[in-house]
Amino acid sequence: MTTVEFTALMVLTTAASFTPGPNTTLSTALAANLGLKRSLRFVLAVPVGWGLLFSLCAGGVGAMVVALPPLRIGIQALGVAYLLWLAFKLARSATLAQADASQLNVTFWQGVMLQFLNIKAWMLALTVVAGWLAGREDAAARFAIILPLMLAFGLVSNLTYALIGSLLRDWLSGPANSGLRLRWFNRFMATVLVITAAWMATF
């Protein structure tokens, strides 16, 4: 891989990983409501899920998704519906105790599966496969470089957003744990998820 190709990959990966999206929004919201430790299962699920998705795209599954509009639309619709459901759950969380009980219980495997419903994740995987792997004689060697790099960026970006959310946790609880700040924060993050869902629906 040339220096120019590697630099372009780094720019794309940085932009895709650190710009707001369903993963980073959820990482922030989960850490703010549940604490950093409870959010780590989702933070770790993101790179695992995306790594599986990228591997499938490199193996040709991505091309099949692009070639079959009903399949792509189905993935898109499920992803949008899941984000809207999470936004509804998030908007209803008014206190840290309430959120901790049940409102935002996103498991590790739900986090992994979310990547397969995330059109942004599909587009990134397909872009990398098309630009850096497809038709290359050294595709296997490139894959061995790109996969851990992308996983690292996915982990660091979501961990960064989760750290921000956890740092806000005490402040969001408000005076006497009133939860007023948390309520508005959750509503704002729910709105971001709705906007993200609407953006995903336009792909």
Backbone hydrogen bonds, N-H to C=O, Kabsch-Sander energy under -0.5 kcal/mol:
donor,donor_aa,acceptor,acceptor_aa,energy
6,F,2,T,-2.5
7,T,3,T,-2.6
8,A,4,V,-2.4
9,L,5,E,-2.2
10,M,6,F,-2.3
11,V,7,T,-2.4
12,L,8,A,-2.4
13,T,9,L,-2.8
14,T,10,M,-2.5
15,A,11,V,-2.4
16,A,12,L,-2.7
17,S,13,T,-2.4
18,F,14,T,-2.4
19,T,15,A,-1.2
25,T,21,G,-2.4
26,L,22,P,-2.0
27,S,23,N,-2.5
28,T,24,T,-2.1
29,A,25,T,-2.4
30,L,26,L,-3.0
31,A,27,S,-1.9
32,A,28,T,-2.2
33,N,29,A,-2.0
34,L,30,L,-3.4
35,G,30,L,-0.6
35,G,31,A,-1.3
39,S,35,G,-1.3
40,L,36,L,-1.0
40,L,37,K,-0.7
42,F,39,S,-0.7
43,V,39,S,-2.2
44,L,40,L,-2.8
45,A,41,R,-1.3
46,V,42,F,-1.7
48,V,44,L,-1.3
49,G,45,A,-3.1
50,W,46,V,-2.7
51,G,47,P,-2.5
52,L,48,V,-1.9
53,L,49,G,-2.3
54,F,50,W,-3.2
55,S,51,G,-2.1
56,L,52,L,-2.1
57,C,53,L,-2.4
58,A,54,F,-2.6
59,G,55,S,-1.3
60,G,57,C,-1.3
61,V,56,L,-2.4
64,M,60,G,-1.2
65,V,61,V,-2.0
66,V,62,G,-2.2
67,A,63,A,-2.0
68,L,64,M,-1.2
71,L,68,L,-0.8
72,R,65,V,-0.5
72,R,68,L,-2.0
73,I,69,P,-3.0
74,G,70,P,-2.1
75,I,71,L,-2.4
76,Q,72,R,-2.5
77,A,73,I,-2.9
78,L,74,G,-2.4
79,G,75,I,-2.4
80,V,76,Q,-2.4
81,A,77,A,-2.5
82,Y,78,L,-2.4
83,L,79,G,-2.2
84,L,80,V,-2.2
85,W,81,A,-2.1
86,L,82,Y,-2.4
87,A,83,L,-2.4
88,F,84,L,-2.1
89,K,85,W,-2.2
90,L,86,L,-2.7
91,A,87,A,-2.6
92,R,88,F,-1.0
93,S,90,L,-1.4
94,A,92,R,-0.6
99,A,95,T,-2.5
100,D,96,L,-2.4
101,A,97,A,-1.5
102,S,98,Q,-1.6
103,Q,98,Q,-1.1
104,L,99,A,-1.2
105,N,102,S,-1.1
106,V,104,L,-1.8
107,T,105,N,-0.7
111,G,107,T,-2.0
112,V,108,F,-2.0
113,M,109,W,-2.5
114,L,110,Q,-1.9
115,Q,111,G,-0.8
115,Q,112,V,-1.0
116,F,112,V,-0.5
116,F,113,M,-1.0
117,L,113,M,-0.6
117,L,114,L,-1.1
118,N,115,Q,-0.6
119,I,117,L,-0.8
122,W,118,N,-2.0
123,M,119,I,-2.8
124,L,120,K,-2.1
125,A,121,A,-2.4
126,L,122,W,-2.9
127,T,123,M,-2.3
128,V,124,L,-2.4
129,V,125,A,-2.3
130,A,126,L,-2.7
131,G,127,T,-2.6
132,W,128,V,-2.6
133,L,128,V,-0.6
133,L,129,V,-1.5
134,A,129,V,-3.4
136,R,133,L,-2.1
139,A,136,R,-1.3
142,R,138,D,-2.5
143,F,139,A,-2.8
144,A,140,A,-1.9
145,I,141,A,-0.9
145,I,142,R,-0.7
146,I,142,R,-3.2
147,L,143,F,-2.5
149,L,145,I,-1.2
150,M,146,I,-2.8
151,L,147,L,-2.4
152,A,148,P,-2.3
153,F,149,L,-2.1
154,G,150,M,-2.4
155,L,151,L,-2.3
156,V,152,A,-2.8
157,S,153,F,-2.6
158,N,154,G,-1.8
159,L,155,L,-2.4
160,T,156,V,-2.4
161,Y,157,S,-2.1
162,A,158,N,-2.2
163,L,159,L,-2.6
164,I,160,T,-2.0
165,G,161,Y,-2.3
166,S,162,A,-2.7
167,L,163,L,-2.2
168,L,164,I,-1.3
169,R,165,G,-0.5
169,R,166,S,-0.7
172,L,168,L,-2.8
173,S,169,R,-1.3
174,G,170,D,-0.6
174,G,171,W,-1.0
177,N,174,G,-1.7
178,S,175,P,-1.5
179,G,173,S,-2.4
182,L,172,L,-1.5
183,R,179,G,-2.7
184,W,180,L,-1.9
185,F,181,R,-2.5
186,N,182,L,-3.2
187,R,183,R,-2.0
188,F,184,W,-2.2
189,M,185,F,-2.8
190,A,186,N,-2.6
191,T,187,R,-2.0
192,V,188,F,-2.1
193,L,189,M,-2.1
194,V,190,A,-2.2
195,I,191,T,-2.6
196,T,192,V,-2.6
197,A,193,L,-2.6
198,A,194,V,-2.4
199,W,195,I,-2.4
200,M,196,T,-2.7
201,A,197,A,-1.7
202,T,198,A,-0.5
202,T,199,W,-1.2
203,F,200,M,-1.3
